[in-house]
Amino acid sequence: NVLWQPGMDHAGIATQMVVERQLMERQIHRRDLTREEFIEKVWEWKSESGGAIFNQLKRLGASADWSRERFTMDEGLSKA
């Protein structure tokens, strides 16, 4: 028996660049935000874009246990 637990790495630098680019389009510099506000923007990006890869895998018929999906920035994941 095998468990395929789907997960996504936040790809720190790449994600930061994408989020910063989105902010710059609205003429906001990341240093204009607090750390917490910037992290909130990362979560917003993840909720908007992060599902695309998983949706592609699902359409391909991947038999992962989707109820166990994890993201490296999930609360408690680092402690696990």
PyMOL Python script that loads the backbone (N, CA, C, O; Angstrom):
from pymol import cmd

cmd.read_pdbstr("""\
ATOM      1  N   ASN A   1       0.838  -1.188   0.000  1.00  0.00           N
ATOM      2  CA  ASN A   1       0.000   0.000   0.000  1.00  0.00           C
ATOM      3  C   ASN A   1       0.879   1.246   0.000  1.00  0.00           C
ATOM      4  O   ASN A   1       1.922   1.290   0.653  1.00  0.00           O
ATOM      5  N   VAL A   2       0.453   2.218  -0.717  1.00  0.00           N
ATOM      6  CA  VAL A   2       1.224   3.456  -0.847  1.00  0.00           C
ATOM      7  C   VAL A   2       0.286   4.652  -0.661  1.00  0.00           C
ATOM      8  O   VAL A   2      -0.849   4.648  -1.137  1.00  0.00           O
ATOM      9  N   LEU A   3       0.776   5.658   0.028  1.00  0.00           N
ATOM     10  CA  LEU A   3       0.038   6.912   0.169  1.00  0.00           C
ATOM     11  C   LEU A   3       0.717   7.954  -0.695  1.00  0.00           C
ATOM     12  O   LEU A   3       1.901   8.238  -0.514  1.00  0.00           O
ATOM     13  N   TRP A   4      -0.019   8.522  -1.628  1.00  0.00           N
ATOM     14  CA  TRP A   4       0.477   9.663  -2.391  1.00  0.00           C
ATOM     15  C   TRP A   4      -0.170  10.884  -1.773  1.00  0.00           C
ATOM     16  O   TRP A   4      -1.339  11.181  -2.023  1.00  0.00           O
ATOM     17  N   GLN A   5       0.605  11.589  -0.963  1.00  0.00           N
ATOM     18  CA  GLN A   5       0.102  12.786  -0.300  1.00  0.00           C
ATOM     19  C   GLN A   5       0.549  13.993  -1.114  1.00  0.00           C
ATOM     20  O   GLN A   5       1.740  14.297  -1.177  1.00  0.00           O
ATOM     21  N   PRO A   6      -0.404  14.680  -1.738  1.00  0.00           N
ATOM     22  CA  PRO A   6      -0.031  15.824  -2.573  1.00  0.00           C
ATOM     23  C   PRO A   6       0.441  16.997  -1.722  1.00  0.00           C
ATOM     24  O   PRO A   6      -0.094  17.262  -0.645  1.00  0.00           O
ATOM     25  N   GLY A   7       1.434  17.677  -2.221  1.00  0.00           N
ATOM     26  CA  GLY A   7       1.952  18.830  -1.505  1.00  0.00           C
ATOM     27  C   GLY A   7       2.591  19.812  -2.455  1.00  0.00           C
ATOM     28  O   GLY A   7       2.929  19.491  -3.594  1.00  0.00           O
ATOM     29  N   MET A   8       2.744  21.013  -1.953  1.00  0.00           N
ATOM     30  CA  MET A   8       3.325  22.059  -2.772  1.00  0.00           C
ATOM     31  C   MET A   8       4.339  22.831  -1.933  1.00  0.00           C
ATOM     32  O   MET A   8       4.058  23.235  -0.805  1.00  0.00           O
ATOM     33  N   ASP A   9       5.509  23.023  -2.502  1.00  0.00           N
ATOM     34  CA  ASP A   9       6.544  23.835  -1.874  1.00  0.00           C
ATOM     35  C   ASP A   9       6.281  25.286  -2.230  1.00  0.00           C
ATOM     36  O   ASP A   9       5.898  25.585  -3.361  1.00  0.00           O
ATOM     37  N   HIS A  10       6.479  26.182  -1.292  1.00  0.00           N
ATOM     38  CA  HIS A  10       6.212  27.593  -1.578  1.00  0.00           C
ATOM     39  C   HIS A  10       7.288  28.231  -2.446  1.00  0.00           C
ATOM     40  O   HIS A  10       7.140  29.380  -2.860  1.00  0.00           O
ATOM     41  N   ALA A  11       8.367  27.510  -2.729  1.00  0.00           N
ATOM     42  CA  ALA A  11       9.428  27.994  -3.632  1.00  0.00           C
ATOM     43  C   ALA A  11       9.805  29.428  -3.312  1.00  0.00           C
ATOM     44  O   ALA A  11       9.773  30.299  -4.181  1.00  0.00           O
ATOM     45  N   GLY A  12      10.157  29.662  -2.079  1.00  0.00           N
ATOM     46  CA  GLY A  12      10.419  30.961  -1.488  1.00  0.00           C
ATOM     47  C   GLY A  12      10.771  32.115  -2.407  1.00  0.00           C
ATOM     48  O   GLY A  12       9.989  33.056  -2.543  1.00  0.00           O
ATOM     49  N   ILE A  13      11.928  32.061  -3.034  1.00  0.00           N
ATOM     50  CA  ILE A  13      12.382  33.201  -3.829  1.00  0.00           C
ATOM     51  C   ILE A  13      11.501  33.404  -5.044  1.00  0.00           C
ATOM     52  O   ILE A  13      11.157  34.540  -5.372  1.00  0.00           O
ATOM     53  N   ALA A  14      11.128  32.328  -5.720  1.00  0.00           N
ATOM     54  CA  ALA A  14      10.279  32.453  -6.911  1.00  0.00           C
ATOM     55  C   ALA A  14       8.918  33.050  -6.548  1.00  0.00           C
ATOM     56  O   ALA A  14       8.409  33.922  -7.252  1.00  0.00           O
ATOM     57  N   THR A  15       8.340  32.578  -5.454  1.00  0.00           N
ATOM     58  CA  THR A  15       7.048  33.107  -5.013  1.00  0.00           C
ATOM     59  C   THR A  15       7.171  34.574  -4.636  1.00  0.00           C
ATOM     60  O   THR A  15       6.315  35.386  -4.988  1.00  0.00           O
ATOM     61  N   GLN A  16       8.240  34.913  -3.921  1.00  0.00           N
ATOM     62  CA  GLN A  16       8.450  36.304  -3.531  1.00  0.00           C
ATOM     63  C   GLN A  16       8.523  37.199  -4.759  1.00  0.00           C
ATOM     64  O   GLN A  16       7.945  38.287  -4.775  1.00  0.00           O
ATOM     65  N   MET A  17       9.233  36.743  -5.790  1.00  0.00           N
ATOM     66  CA  MET A  17       9.357  37.542  -7.012  1.00  0.00           C
ATOM     67  C   MET A  17       8.009  37.756  -7.687  1.00  0.00           C
ATOM     68  O   MET A  17       7.702  38.857  -8.143  1.00  0.00           O
ATOM     69  N   VAL A  18       7.208  36.701  -7.748  1.00  0.00           N
ATOM     70  CA  VAL A  18       5.888  36.809  -8.382  1.00  0.00           C
ATOM     71  C   VAL A  18       5.009  37.790  -7.610  1.00  0.00           C
ATOM     72  O   VAL A  18       4.371  38.662  -8.199  1.00  0.00           O
ATOM     73  N   VAL A  19       4.984  37.639  -6.289  1.00  0.00           N
ATOM     74  CA  VAL A  19       4.144  38.507  -5.462  1.00  0.00           C
ATOM     75  C   VAL A  19       4.640  39.951  -5.541  1.00  0.00           C
ATOM     76  O   VAL A  19       3.835  40.879  -5.632  1.00  0.00           O
ATOM     77  N   GLU A  20       5.956  40.144  -5.506  1.00  0.00           N
ATOM     78  CA  GLU A  20       6.496  41.505  -5.622  1.00  0.00           C
ATOM     79  C   GLU A  20       6.125  42.129  -6.962  1.00  0.00           C
ATOM     80  O   GLU A  20       5.806  43.316  -7.028  1.00  0.00           O
ATOM     81  N   ARG A  21       6.165  41.328  -8.039  1.00  0.00           N
ATOM     82  CA  ARG A  21       5.788  41.839  -9.360  1.00  0.00           C
ATOM     83  C   ARG A  21       4.331  42.281  -9.367  1.00  0.00           C
ATOM     84  O   ARG A  21       3.992  43.324  -9.926  1.00  0.00           O
ATOM     85  N   GLN A  22       3.465  41.473  -8.738  1.00  0.00           N
ATOM     86  CA  GLN A  22       2.050  41.841  -8.668  1.00  0.00           C
ATOM     87  C   GLN A  22       1.858  43.138  -7.888  1.00  0.00           C
ATOM     88  O   GLN A  22       1.048  43.985  -8.265  1.00  0.00           O
ATOM     89  N   LEU A  23       2.609  43.282  -6.803  1.00  0.00           N
ATOM     90  CA  LEU A  23       2.514  44.510  -6.011  1.00  0.00           C
ATOM     91  C   LEU A  23       2.992  45.714  -6.814  1.00  0.00           C
ATOM     92  O   LEU A  23       2.370  46.776  -6.779  1.00  0.00           O
ATOM     93  N   MET A  24       4.099  45.546  -7.538  1.00  0.00           N
ATOM     94  CA  MET A  24       4.650  46.652  -8.323  1.00  0.00           C
ATOM     95  C   MET A  24       3.668  47.106  -9.405  1.00  0.00           C
ATOM     96  O   MET A  24       3.632  48.286  -9.755  1.00  0.00           O
ATOM     97  N   GLU A  25       2.870  46.168  -9.937  1.00  0.00           N
ATOM     98  CA  GLU A  25       1.853  46.541 -10.924  1.00  0.00           C
ATOM     99  C   GLU A  25       0.848  47.512 -10.324  1.00  0.00           C
ATOM    100  O   GLU A  25       0.245  48.320 -11.031  1.00  0.00           O
ATOM    101  N   ARG A  26       0.678  47.420  -9.008  1.00  0.00           N
ATOM    102  CA  ARG A  26      -0.221  48.341  -8.302  1.00  0.00           C
ATOM    103  C   ARG A  26       0.567  49.453  -7.613  1.00  0.00           C
ATOM    104  O   ARG A  26       0.048  50.169  -6.757  1.00  0.00           O
ATOM    105  N   GLN A  27       1.837  49.578  -8.011  1.00  0.00           N
ATOM    106  CA  GLN A  27       2.749  50.600  -7.497  1.00  0.00           C
ATOM    107  C   GLN A  27       2.911  50.520  -5.984  1.00  0.00           C
ATOM    108  O   GLN A  27       2.924  51.534  -5.286  1.00  0.00           O
ATOM    109  N   ILE A  28       3.033  49.290  -5.498  1.00  0.00           N
ATOM    110  CA  ILE A  28       3.286  49.035  -4.077  1.00  0.00           C
ATOM    111  C   ILE A  28       4.627  48.316  -3.982  1.00  0.00           C
ATOM    112  O   ILE A  28       4.849  47.329  -4.683  1.00  0.00           O
ATOM    113  N   HIS A  29       5.516  48.795  -3.128  1.00  0.00           N
ATOM    114  CA  HIS A  29       6.794  48.121  -2.895  1.00  0.00           C
ATOM    115  C   HIS A  29       6.631  47.229  -1.680  1.00  0.00           C
ATOM    116  O   HIS A  29       5.933  47.582  -0.729  1.00  0.00           O
ATOM    117  N   ARG A  30       7.275  46.077  -1.712  1.00  0.00           N
ATOM    118  CA  ARG A  30       7.107  45.142  -0.600  1.00  0.00           C
ATOM    119  C   ARG A  30       7.529  45.747   0.726  1.00  0.00           C
ATOM    120  O   ARG A  30       7.010  45.364   1.774  1.00  0.00           O
ATOM    121  N   ARG A  31       8.462  46.688   0.693  1.00  0.00           N
ATOM    122  CA  ARG A  31       8.904  47.316   1.938  1.00  0.00           C
ATOM    123  C   ARG A  31       7.867  48.306   2.478  1.00  0.00           C
ATOM    124  O   ARG A  31       8.004  48.816   3.590  1.00  0.00           O
ATOM    125  N   ASP A  32       6.835  48.568   1.681  1.00  0.00           N
ATOM    126  CA  ASP A  32       5.719  49.388   2.162  1.00  0.00           C
ATOM    127  C   ASP A  32       4.780  48.566   3.045  1.00  0.00           C
ATOM    128  O   ASP A  32       3.910  49.112   3.725  1.00  0.00           O
ATOM    129  N   LEU A  33       4.971  47.241   3.022  1.00  0.00           N
ATOM    130  CA  LEU A  33       4.122  46.334   3.791  1.00  0.00           C
ATOM    131  C   LEU A  33       4.892  45.784   4.979  1.00  0.00           C
ATOM    132  O   LEU A  33       6.119  45.690   4.943  1.00  0.00           O
ATOM    133  N   THR A  34       4.174  45.424   6.023  1.00  0.00           N
ATOM    134  CA  THR A  34       4.811  44.700   7.121  1.00  0.00           C
ATOM    135  C   THR A  34       5.045  43.263   6.669  1.00  0.00           C
ATOM    136  O   THR A  34       4.497  42.831   5.656  1.00  0.00           O
ATOM    137  N   ARG A  35       5.846  42.537   7.407  1.00  0.00           N
ATOM    138  CA  ARG A  35       6.088  41.127   7.090  1.00  0.00           C
ATOM    139  C   ARG A  35       4.770  40.359   7.037  1.00  0.00           C
ATOM    140  O   ARG A  35       4.546  39.557   6.131  1.00  0.00           O
ATOM    141  N   GLU A  36       3.904  40.609   8.011  1.00  0.00           N
ATOM    142  CA  GLU A  36       2.621  39.920   8.079  1.00  0.00           C
ATOM    143  C   GLU A  36       1.753  40.243   6.869  1.00  0.00           C
ATOM    144  O   GLU A  36       1.091  39.361   6.322  1.00  0.00           O
ATOM    145  N   GLU A  37       1.758  41.502   6.455  1.00  0.00           N
ATOM    146  CA  GLU A  37       0.975  41.900   5.283  1.00  0.00           C
ATOM    147  C   GLU A  37       1.517  41.236   4.015  1.00  0.00           C
ATOM    148  O   GLU A  37       0.750  40.813   3.150  1.00  0.00           O
ATOM    149  N   PHE A  38       2.859  41.147   3.914  1.00  0.00           N
ATOM    150  CA  PHE A  38       3.446  40.503   2.740  1.00  0.00           C
ATOM    151  C   PHE A  38       3.104  39.012   2.723  1.00  0.00           C
ATOM    152  O   PHE A  38       2.763  38.464   1.675  1.00  0.00           O
ATOM    153  N   ILE A  39       3.196  38.367   3.866  1.00  0.00           N
ATOM    154  CA  ILE A  39       2.846  36.944   3.950  1.00  0.00           C
ATOM    155  C   ILE A  39       1.382  36.741   3.577  1.00  0.00           C
ATOM    156  O   ILE A  39       1.033  35.754   2.929  1.00  0.00           O
ATOM    157  N   GLU A  40       0.537  37.665   3.982  1.00  0.00           N
ATOM    158  CA  GLU A  40      -0.878  37.594   3.593  1.00  0.00           C
ATOM    159  C   GLU A  40      -1.018  37.646   2.068  1.00  0.00           C
ATOM    160  O   GLU A  40      -1.848  36.939   1.496  1.00  0.00           O
ATOM    161  N   LYS A  41      -0.214  38.477   1.414  1.00  0.00           N
ATOM    162  CA  LYS A  41      -0.234  38.557  -0.056  1.00  0.00           C
ATOM    163  C   LYS A  41       0.228  37.238  -0.671  1.00  0.00           C
ATOM    164  O   LYS A  41      -0.301  36.812  -1.697  1.00  0.00           O
ATOM    165  N   VAL A  42       1.215  36.589  -0.046  1.00  0.00           N
ATOM    166  CA  VAL A  42       1.671  35.280  -0.531  1.00  0.00           C
ATOM    167  C   VAL A  42       0.535  34.276  -0.449  1.00  0.00           C
ATOM    168  O   VAL A  42       0.317  33.510  -1.387  1.00  0.00           O
ATOM    169  N   TRP A  43      -0.196  34.272   0.665  1.00  0.00           N
ATOM    170  CA  TRP A  43      -1.331  33.364   0.804  1.00  0.00           C
ATOM    171  C   TRP A  43      -2.411  33.656  -0.233  1.00  0.00           C
ATOM    172  O   TRP A  43      -3.028  32.732  -0.764  1.00  0.00           O
ATOM    173  N   GLU A  44      -2.642  34.934  -0.523  1.00  0.00           N
ATOM    174  CA  GLU A  44      -3.623  35.299  -1.550  1.00  0.00           C
ATOM    175  C   GLU A  44      -3.191  34.746  -2.903  1.00  0.00           C
ATOM    176  O   GLU A  44      -4.000  34.191  -3.647  1.00  0.00           O
ATOM    177  N   TRP A  45      -1.893  34.906  -3.214  1.00  0.00           N
ATOM    178  CA  TRP A  45      -1.370  34.380  -4.479  1.00  0.00           C
ATOM    179  C   TRP A  45      -1.547  32.869  -4.525  1.00  0.00           C
ATOM    180  O   TRP A  45      -1.959  32.317  -5.546  1.00  0.00           O
ATOM    181  N   LYS A  46      -1.235  32.199  -3.414  1.00  0.00           N
ATOM    182  CA  LYS A  46      -1.346  30.735  -3.362  1.00  0.00           C
ATOM    183  C   LYS A  46      -2.783  30.296  -3.600  1.00  0.00           C
ATOM    184  O   LYS A  46      -3.026  29.329  -4.322  1.00  0.00           O
ATOM    185  N   SER A  47      -3.734  30.999  -2.999  1.00  0.00           N
ATOM    186  CA  SER A  47      -5.132  30.595  -3.171  1.00  0.00           C
ATOM    187  C   SER A  47      -5.612  30.831  -4.598  1.00  0.00           C
ATOM    188  O   SER A  47      -6.464  30.097  -5.098  1.00  0.00           O
ATOM    189  N   GLU A  48      -5.067  31.855  -5.256  1.00  0.00           N
ATOM    190  CA  GLU A  48      -5.459  32.145  -6.632  1.00  0.00           C
ATOM    191  C   GLU A  48      -4.760  31.237  -7.640  1.00  0.00           C
ATOM    192  O   GLU A  48      -5.391  30.748  -8.577  1.00  0.00           O
ATOM    193  N   SER A  49      -3.467  31.011  -7.454  1.00  0.00           N
ATOM    194  CA  SER A  49      -2.663  30.327  -8.466  1.00  0.00           C
ATOM    195  C   SER A  49      -2.253  28.910  -8.099  1.00  0.00           C
ATOM    196  O   SER A  49      -2.037  28.074  -8.976  1.00  0.00           O
ATOM    197  N   GLY A  50      -2.148  28.645  -6.822  1.00  0.00           N
ATOM    198  CA  GLY A  50      -1.602  27.375  -6.370  1.00  0.00           C
ATOM    199  C   GLY A  50      -2.404  26.160  -6.782  1.00  0.00           C
ATOM    200  O   GLY A  50      -1.841  25.077  -6.941  1.00  0.00           O
ATOM    201  N   GLY A  51      -3.687  26.311  -6.955  1.00  0.00           N
ATOM    202  CA  GLY A  51      -4.514  25.172  -7.301  1.00  0.00           C
ATOM    203  C   GLY A  51      -4.380  24.715  -8.743  1.00  0.00           C
ATOM    204  O   GLY A  51      -4.845  23.629  -9.088  1.00  0.00           O
ATOM    205  N   ALA A  52      -3.763  25.508  -9.579  1.00  0.00           N
ATOM    206  CA  ALA A  52      -3.679  25.174 -11.008  1.00  0.00           C
ATOM    207  C   ALA A  52      -2.954  23.855 -11.245  1.00  0.00           C
ATOM    208  O   ALA A  52      -3.418  23.025 -12.026  1.00  0.00           O
ATOM    209  N   ILE A  53      -1.831  23.658 -10.582  1.00  0.00           N
ATOM    210  CA  ILE A  53      -1.063  22.418 -10.776  1.00  0.00           C
ATOM    211  C   ILE A  53      -1.865  21.221 -10.278  1.00  0.00           C
ATOM    212  O   ILE A  53      -1.948  20.199 -10.958  1.00  0.00           O
ATOM    213  N   PHE A  54      -2.456  21.348  -9.092  1.00  0.00           N
ATOM    214  CA  PHE A  54      -3.251  20.238  -8.563  1.00  0.00           C
ATOM    215  C   PHE A  54      -4.430  19.932  -9.465  1.00  0.00           C
ATOM    216  O   PHE A  54      -4.754  18.765  -9.684  1.00  0.00           O
ATOM    217  N   ASN A  55      -5.077  20.964  -9.994  1.00  0.00           N
ATOM    218  CA  ASN A  55      -6.206  20.735 -10.899  1.00  0.00           C
ATOM    219  C   ASN A  55      -5.763  20.011 -12.163  1.00  0.00           C
ATOM    220  O   ASN A  55      -6.495  19.170 -12.684  1.00  0.00           O
ATOM    221  N   GLN A  56      -4.581  20.329 -12.655  1.00  0.00           N
ATOM    222  CA  GLN A  56      -4.051  19.620 -13.821  1.00  0.00           C
ATOM    223  C   GLN A  56      -3.824  18.146 -13.495  1.00  0.00           C
ATOM    224  O   GLN A  56      -4.159  17.268 -14.291  1.00  0.00           O
ATOM    225  N   LEU A  57      -3.252  17.879 -12.318  1.00  0.00           N
ATOM    226  CA  LEU A  57      -3.017  16.488 -11.916  1.00  0.00           C
ATOM    227  C   LEU A  57      -4.339  15.730 -11.764  1.00  0.00           C
ATOM    228  O   LEU A  57      -4.444  14.569 -12.158  1.00  0.00           O
ATOM    229  N   LYS A  58      -5.328  16.386 -11.199  1.00  0.00           N
ATOM    230  CA  LYS A  58      -6.636  15.749 -11.035  1.00  0.00           C
ATOM    231  C   LYS A  58      -7.259  15.430 -12.393  1.00  0.00           C
ATOM    232  O   LYS A  58      -7.825  14.353 -12.580  1.00  0.00           O
ATOM    233  N   ARG A  59      -7.154  16.363 -13.338  1.00  0.00           N
ATOM    234  CA  ARG A  59      -7.710  16.120 -14.675  1.00  0.00           C
ATOM    235  C   ARG A  59      -6.986  14.969 -15.373  1.00  0.00           C
ATOM    236  O   ARG A  59      -7.570  14.268 -16.200  1.00  0.00           O
ATOM    237  N   LEU A  60      -5.708  14.781 -15.030  1.00  0.00           N
ATOM    238  CA  LEU A  60      -4.951  13.659 -15.602  1.00  0.00           C
ATOM    239  C   LEU A  60      -5.312  12.330 -14.937  1.00  0.00           C
ATOM    240  O   LEU A  60      -4.919  11.263 -15.409  1.00  0.00           O
ATOM    241  N   GLY A  61      -6.069  12.409 -13.832  1.00  0.00           N
ATOM    242  CA  GLY A  61      -6.493  11.193 -13.154  1.00  0.00           C
ATOM    243  C   GLY A  61      -5.564  10.742 -12.042  1.00  0.00           C
ATOM    244  O   GLY A  61      -5.626   9.583 -11.631  1.00  0.00           O
ATOM    245  N   ALA A  62      -4.708  11.616 -11.546  1.00  0.00           N
ATOM    246  CA  ALA A  62      -3.794  11.247 -10.459  1.00  0.00           C
ATOM    247  C   ALA A  62      -4.595  10.782  -9.247  1.00  0.00           C
ATOM    248  O   ALA A  62      -5.589  11.403  -8.869  1.00  0.00           O
ATOM    249  N   SER A  63      -4.157   9.698  -8.652  1.00  0.00           N
ATOM    250  CA  SER A  63      -4.907   9.102  -7.544  1.00  0.00           C
ATOM    251  C   SER A  63      -4.306   9.453  -6.189  1.00  0.00           C
ATOM    252  O   SER A  63      -4.184   8.594  -5.316  1.00  0.00           O
ATOM    253  N   ALA A  64      -3.935  10.710  -6.019  1.00  0.00           N
ATOM    254  CA  ALA A  64      -3.415  11.173  -4.729  1.00  0.00           C
ATOM    255  C   ALA A  64      -4.556  11.275  -3.725  1.00  0.00           C
ATOM    256  O   ALA A  64      -5.725  11.335  -4.106  1.00  0.00           O
ATOM    257  N   ASP A  65      -4.211  11.293  -2.442  1.00  0.00           N
ATOM    258  CA  ASP A  65      -5.213  11.509  -1.403  1.00  0.00           C
ATOM    259  C   ASP A  65      -5.387  13.016  -1.237  1.00  0.00           C
ATOM    260  O   ASP A  65      -4.733  13.633  -0.396  1.00  0.00           O
ATOM    261  N   TRP A  66      -6.265  13.599  -2.037  1.00  0.00           N
ATOM    262  CA  TRP A  66      -6.432  15.045  -2.103  1.00  0.00           C
ATOM    263  C   TRP A  66      -6.907  15.643  -0.787  1.00  0.00           C
ATOM    264  O   TRP A  66      -6.744  16.843  -0.567  1.00  0.00           O
ATOM    265  N   SER A  67      -7.485  14.842   0.084  1.00  0.00           N
ATOM    266  CA  SER A  67      -7.934  15.359   1.378  1.00  0.00           C
ATOM    267  C   SER A  67      -6.748  15.678   2.296  1.00  0.00           C
ATOM    268  O   SER A  67      -6.913  16.355   3.311  1.00  0.00           O
ATOM    269  N   ARG A  68      -5.561  15.193   1.942  1.00  0.00           N
ATOM    270  CA  ARG A  68      -4.364  15.422   2.760  1.00  0.00           C
ATOM    271  C   ARG A  68      -3.416  16.449   2.158  1.00  0.00           C
ATOM    272  O   ARG A  68      -2.260  16.542   2.571  1.00  0.00           O
ATOM    273  N   GLU A  69      -3.885  17.208   1.200  1.00  0.00           N
ATOM    274  CA  GLU A  69      -3.040  18.203   0.536  1.00  0.00           C
ATOM    275  C   GLU A  69      -2.361  19.120   1.548  1.00  0.00           C
ATOM    276  O   GLU A  69      -2.994  19.587   2.495  1.00  0.00           O
ATOM    277  N   ARG A  70      -1.061  19.375   1.340  1.00  0.00           N
ATOM    278  CA  ARG A  70      -0.307  20.250   2.239  1.00  0.00           C
ATOM    279  C   ARG A  70       0.494  21.268   1.446  1.00  0.00           C
ATOM    280  O   ARG A  70       0.802  21.072   0.270  1.00  0.00           O
ATOM    281  N   PHE A  71       0.821  22.357   2.121  1.00  0.00           N
ATOM    282  CA  PHE A  71       1.614  23.439   1.563  1.00  0.00           C
ATOM    283  C   PHE A  71       2.691  23.757   2.590  1.00  0.00           C
ATOM    284  O   PHE A  71       2.410  23.770   3.788  1.00  0.00           O
ATOM    285  N   THR A  72       3.911  24.012   2.148  1.00  0.00           N
ATOM    286  CA  THR A  72       5.010  24.184   3.099  1.00  0.00           C
ATOM    287  C   THR A  72       4.788  25.308   4.105  1.00  0.00           C
ATOM    288  O   THR A  72       5.425  25.318   5.158  1.00  0.00           O
ATOM    289  N   MET A  73       3.910  26.244   3.809  1.00  0.00           N
ATOM    290  CA  MET A  73       3.645  27.320   4.759  1.00  0.00           C
ATOM    291  C   MET A  73       2.415  27.040   5.622  1.00  0.00           C
ATOM    292  O   MET A  73       1.986  27.906   6.386  1.00  0.00           O
ATOM    293  N   ASP A  74       1.844  25.839   5.509  1.00  0.00           N
ATOM    294  CA  ASP A  74       0.688  25.481   6.345  1.00  0.00           C
ATOM    295  C   ASP A  74       1.072  25.529   7.816  1.00  0.00           C
ATOM    296  O   ASP A  74       2.183  25.164   8.200  1.00  0.00           O
ATOM    297  N   GLU A  75       0.129  25.989   8.627  1.00  0.00           N
ATOM    298  CA  GLU A  75       0.324  26.024  10.072  1.00  0.00           C
ATOM    299  C   GLU A  75       0.620  24.612  10.574  1.00  0.00           C
ATOM    300  O   GLU A  75      -0.102  23.671  10.245  1.00  0.00           O
ATOM    301  N   GLY A  76       1.669  24.465  11.361  1.00  0.00           N
ATOM    302  CA  GLY A  76       1.990  23.178  11.957  1.00  0.00           C
ATOM    303  C   GLY A  76       2.810  22.246  11.092  1.00  0.00           C
ATOM    304  O   GLY A  76       3.318  21.248  11.602  1.00  0.00           O
ATOM    305  N   LEU A  77       2.964  22.523   9.811  1.00  0.00           N
ATOM    306  CA  LEU A  77       3.698  21.607   8.946  1.00  0.00           C
ATOM    307  C   LEU A  77       5.163  21.533   9.335  1.00  0.00           C
ATOM    308  O   LEU A  77       5.727  20.440   9.387  1.00  0.00           O
ATOM    309  N   SER A  78       5.788  22.658   9.608  1.00  0.00           N
ATOM    310  CA  SER A  78       7.195  22.638   9.989  1.00  0.00           C
ATOM    311  C   SER A  78       7.404  21.890  11.299  1.00  0.00           C
ATOM    312  O   SER A  78       8.420  21.221  11.484  1.00  0.00           O
ATOM    313  N   LYS A  79       6.450  22.005  12.197  1.00  0.00           N
ATOM    314  CA  LYS A  79       6.555  21.301  13.476  1.00  0.00           C
ATOM    315  C   LYS A  79       6.425  19.797  13.273  1.00  0.00           C
ATOM    316  O   LYS A  79       7.012  19.017  14.022  1.00  0.00           O
ATOM    317  N   ALA A  80       5.666  19.389  12.273  1.00  0.00           N
ATOM    318  CA  ALA A  80       5.492  17.952  11.999  1.00  0.00           C
ATOM    319  C   ALA A  80       6.814  17.359  11.555  1.00  0.00           C
ATOM    320  O   ALA A  80       6.891  16.163  11.274  1.00  0.00           O
TER     321      ALA A  80
END
""", "prot")
cmd.dss("prot")
cmd.show_as("cartoon", "prot")
cmd.util.cbc("prot")
cmd.orient("prot")
